[in-house]
Amino acid sequence: MDFITVASLTLLILAAALLYSSVGHAGASGYLAAMALFGVAPMVMKPTALALNILVAAIAFTMFYRAGCFSWPLFWPFVLGSIPFAFIGGSLTLPGSVYKIVVGLVLLYAAVRLYLTTRQQQFTIRPVPIGAAVLLGIGIGFLSGLTGVGGGIFLSPLLLFMGWADARNTSGVSAAFILVNSVAGLLGHYSSVAHLPASIPVWAAAAGAGGWVGARYGSRRFSSQAIRRILSAVLIIAGLKMIFT
């Protein structure tokens, strides 16, 4: 990669980490979108996204946990099913053309999720059915490992829409969920670490800085509807680029 490409990706990774970590996410779909825009090879995209995810998710989880935004009873049933299947998904390597379509669809889903985000509504928190949580964790974990995302873009809306958690606990649980699934996914395909680009230390520093700032102010709703829609537009462009090129 030339200097302009590395520098541009560094700025995009910084922005993605900052925005996503503010709501307990680690930014994998943003990193994948950025790399897709610059034509990074699929074999490089997956391990890079997972590695950056681990770093940012660890930072986000620490921040939200210290702020009291975490629920162990909510967390463990999803992880019970997700960890082994994230490992299995990470061990699978899709053909380049198939991988691009799958990731493209994931990016489009993330774009719609961001665009449709509205003000948090008041509702009564309901207990999580353990059996359903384990089964949902299996599906989310497998898709997370297969595509290189941590699963937060699927878990967060699920928890909120089903009334299983408020926004604060959703952020903390999502950060922890993303962390363990990203680790499991990377371990499942450990050989892919060899494909990490030489610029990964620079990108990790950018992601770490963005993740710290975003998670630090996450409890104060450090994001605006306008920024979410701009990010949504980027994800749509990248998703379509992945599917049709």
C-alpha positions as CSV (number, residue, x, y, z in Angstrom):
1,M,0.0,0.0,0.0
2,D,1.2,3.5,-0.8
3,F,1.4,6.3,1.8
4,I,-1.8,7.9,0.8
5,T,-3.8,4.7,1.1
6,V,-2.3,3.9,4.5
7,A,-2.9,7.5,5.8
8,S,-6.4,7.5,4.5
9,L,-7.3,4.2,6.1
10,T,-5.7,5.3,9.3
11,L,-8.0,8.3,9.5
12,L,-11.1,6.2,8.6
13,I,-10.2,3.6,11.2
14,L,-9.8,6.3,13.8
15,A,-13.2,7.7,13.0
16,A,-14.9,4.3,12.9
17,A,-13.4,3.3,16.3
18,L,-14.5,6.6,17.9
19,L,-18.0,6.5,16.6
20,Y,-18.7,2.8,17.2
21,S,-17.0,2.6,20.6
22,S,-19.3,5.4,21.8
23,V,-22.2,2.9,21.8
24,G,-20.2,-0.2,22.9
25,H,-19.2,-1.5,19.5
26,A,-15.7,-2.1,18.3
27,G,-16.0,-0.9,14.7
28,A,-15.5,-4.0,12.6
29,S,-18.1,-3.1,10.0
30,G,-16.5,0.3,9.7
31,Y,-13.0,-1.1,9.3
32,L,-14.3,-3.5,6.6
33,A,-16.1,-0.7,4.9
34,A,-12.9,1.4,4.8
35,M,-10.8,-1.4,3.5
36,A,-13.4,-2.2,0.9
37,L,-13.4,1.3,-0.4
38,F,-9.6,1.0,-1.0
39,G,-9.8,-2.5,-2.5
40,V,-7.9,-4.3,0.2
41,A,-7.8,-8.1,-0.4
42,P,-10.4,-10.2,1.4
43,M,-7.7,-12.4,3.0
44,V,-6.3,-9.2,4.6
45,M,-9.6,-7.7,5.6
46,K,-10.9,-10.4,7.9
47,P,-7.9,-10.8,10.3
48,T,-7.3,-7.0,10.3
49,A,-10.9,-6.3,11.3
50,L,-10.8,-8.9,14.0
51,A,-7.4,-7.7,15.4
52,L,-8.6,-4.1,15.6
53,N,-11.9,-5.3,17.1
54,I,-10.1,-7.0,19.9
55,L,-8.2,-3.9,20.9
56,V,-11.2,-1.5,20.7
57,A,-13.6,-3.9,22.3
58,A,-11.3,-4.4,25.3
59,I,-11.1,-0.6,25.7
60,A,-14.8,-0.1,25.4
61,F,-15.7,-3.0,27.7
62,T,-13.3,-1.6,30.4
63,M,-14.8,1.9,30.2
64,F,-18.5,0.7,30.2
65,Y,-17.8,-1.9,33.0
66,R,-16.3,0.8,35.2
67,A,-19.3,2.9,34.6
68,G,-21.6,0.1,35.8
69,C,-22.9,-0.6,32.4
70,F,-22.8,-4.4,32.3
71,S,-25.0,-7.3,33.3
72,W,-23.5,-10.7,33.7
73,P,-27.0,-12.5,33.7
74,L,-27.6,-10.9,30.3
75,F,-24.2,-11.6,28.9
76,W,-23.5,-15.3,29.6
77,P,-26.3,-17.0,27.8
78,F,-25.4,-15.4,24.5
79,V,-21.7,-16.1,24.9
80,L,-22.3,-19.7,25.8
81,G,-23.5,-20.3,22.3
82,S,-21.5,-17.8,20.4
83,I,-17.9,-18.5,21.4
84,P,-17.5,-22.1,20.0
85,F,-19.4,-21.1,16.8
86,A,-17.4,-17.9,16.4
87,F,-14.3,-20.2,16.5
88,I,-15.9,-22.5,13.9
89,G,-16.9,-19.6,11.7
90,G,-13.4,-18.1,11.9
91,S,-11.9,-21.4,10.8
92,L,-13.8,-21.3,7.6
93,T,-12.5,-19.4,4.6
94,L,-15.1,-18.4,2.0
95,P,-14.1,-18.0,-1.7
96,G,-13.2,-14.4,-2.3
97,S,-16.3,-13.7,-4.4
98,V,-18.7,-15.2,-1.8
99,Y,-16.9,-13.5,1.1
100,K,-17.3,-10.1,-0.6
101,I,-21.1,-10.7,-1.1
102,V,-21.6,-11.8,2.5
103,V,-19.6,-8.9,4.0
104,G,-21.3,-6.5,1.6
105,L,-24.7,-7.7,3.0
106,V,-23.4,-7.3,6.5
107,L,-22.3,-3.8,5.8
108,L,-25.7,-2.9,4.2
109,Y,-27.4,-4.3,7.3
110,A,-25.2,-2.1,9.5
111,A,-26.0,0.9,7.4
112,V,-29.7,0.4,7.8
113,R,-29.3,-0.2,11.5
114,L,-27.4,3.1,11.9
115,Y,-29.8,5.1,9.7
116,L,-32.9,3.9,11.5
117,T,-31.5,4.6,15.0
118,T,-34.0,6.8,16.9
119,R,-34.3,8.2,20.3
120,Q,-34.3,5.7,23.1
121,Q,-37.9,4.9,24.2
122,Q,-38.9,3.9,27.8
123,F,-39.9,0.3,28.2
124,T,-40.0,-2.4,30.9
125,I,-37.0,-4.6,30.9
126,R,-37.9,-8.2,30.4
127,P,-35.9,-11.3,31.5
128,V,-34.0,-13.0,28.7
129,P,-35.1,-16.6,27.8
130,I,-31.9,-18.5,28.3
131,G,-32.6,-21.1,25.6
132,A,-33.4,-18.5,23.0
133,A,-30.4,-16.5,24.0
134,V,-28.1,-19.5,23.5
135,L,-29.6,-20.3,20.1
136,L,-29.3,-16.6,19.0
137,G,-25.7,-16.6,20.3
138,I,-24.9,-19.6,18.1
139,G,-26.1,-17.8,15.0
140,I,-24.5,-14.5,15.7
141,G,-21.3,-16.1,16.8
142,F,-21.0,-18.1,13.6
143,L,-21.7,-15.1,11.4
144,S,-19.2,-13.1,13.4
145,G,-16.3,-15.5,12.9
146,L,-17.2,-16.1,9.3
147,T,-17.2,-12.5,8.2
148,G,-14.8,-10.8,10.7
149,V,-17.3,-8.7,12.6
150,G,-17.7,-9.0,16.4
151,G,-21.5,-9.4,16.3
152,G,-22.4,-6.2,18.1
153,I,-24.3,-4.9,15.1
154,F,-26.6,-7.9,15.5
155,L,-26.8,-8.2,19.3
156,S,-27.4,-4.5,20.2
157,P,-30.6,-4.1,18.2
158,L,-31.8,-7.5,19.3
159,L,-31.4,-6.6,23.0
160,L,-33.2,-3.2,22.6
161,F,-36.0,-4.3,20.3
162,M,-36.8,-7.3,22.5
163,G,-36.8,-5.2,25.6
164,W,-34.1,-7.3,27.3
165,A,-31.8,-4.4,28.2
166,D,-31.6,-0.6,28.3
167,A,-29.2,1.4,26.2
168,R,-26.4,1.5,28.9
169,N,-26.3,-2.2,29.6
170,T,-26.7,-3.0,25.9
171,S,-23.5,-1.0,25.3
172,G,-21.5,-2.8,28.0
173,V,-22.7,-6.3,27.1
174,S,-22.1,-5.7,23.4
175,A,-18.5,-4.6,24.1
176,A,-17.8,-7.8,26.0
177,F,-19.6,-9.9,23.5
178,I,-17.6,-8.4,20.6
179,L,-14.4,-9.0,22.5
180,V,-14.8,-12.7,23.2
181,N,-16.2,-13.4,19.7
182,S,-13.4,-11.5,18.0
183,V,-10.8,-13.5,20.0
184,A,-12.6,-16.8,19.2
185,G,-12.9,-15.9,15.5
186,L,-9.2,-15.0,15.2
187,L,-8.1,-18.1,17.0
188,G,-10.3,-20.2,14.7
189,H,-8.2,-19.1,11.8
190,Y,-4.9,-18.3,13.5
191,S,-3.0,-18.8,10.3
192,S,-4.7,-15.7,8.9
193,V,-2.5,-13.6,11.2
194,A,0.2,-14.0,8.6
195,H,-1.9,-11.8,6.3
196,L,-1.9,-8.9,8.7
197,P,-0.5,-5.8,6.8
198,A,2.7,-4.1,7.7
199,S,0.7,-1.0,8.6
200,I,-1.3,-2.8,11.4
201,P,0.7,-1.1,14.2
202,V,-0.3,2.4,12.9
203,W,-3.9,1.3,12.4
204,A,-4.0,-0.2,15.9
205,A,-2.7,3.0,17.4
206,A,-5.5,5.0,15.6
207,A,-8.2,2.5,16.6
208,G,-7.0,2.5,20.2
209,A,-7.1,6.3,20.4
210,G,-10.5,6.5,18.8
211,G,-11.8,3.7,20.9
212,W,-10.6,5.3,24.1
213,V,-12.2,8.7,23.3
214,G,-15.5,7.2,22.0
215,A,-15.9,4.8,25.0
216,R,-14.9,7.5,27.5
217,Y,-17.8,9.7,26.4
218,G,-20.2,6.9,25.4
219,S,-22.4,7.3,28.4
220,R,-23.0,10.9,27.4
221,R,-24.3,9.8,24.0
222,F,-21.3,11.0,22.1
223,S,-22.8,10.8,18.7
224,S,-25.3,12.7,16.6
225,Q,-28.0,11.6,14.2
226,A,-26.2,13.4,11.4
227,I,-22.9,11.6,12.0
228,R,-24.7,8.3,12.1
229,R,-26.3,9.0,8.7
230,I,-23.0,10.0,7.1
231,L,-21.5,6.8,8.4
232,S,-24.5,4.9,7.1
233,A,-23.9,6.3,3.6
234,V,-20.3,5.2,3.7
235,L,-21.3,1.7,4.7
236,I,-23.9,1.6,1.9
237,I,-21.3,2.6,-0.7
238,A,-18.8,0.1,0.6
239,G,-21.3,-2.7,0.9
240,L,-22.5,-2.2,-2.7
241,K,-18.9,-2.0,-3.8
242,M,-18.1,-5.3,-2.1
243,I,-21.2,-7.0,-3.7
244,F,-20.8,-5.7,-7.3
245,T,-17.0,-5.4,-7.8
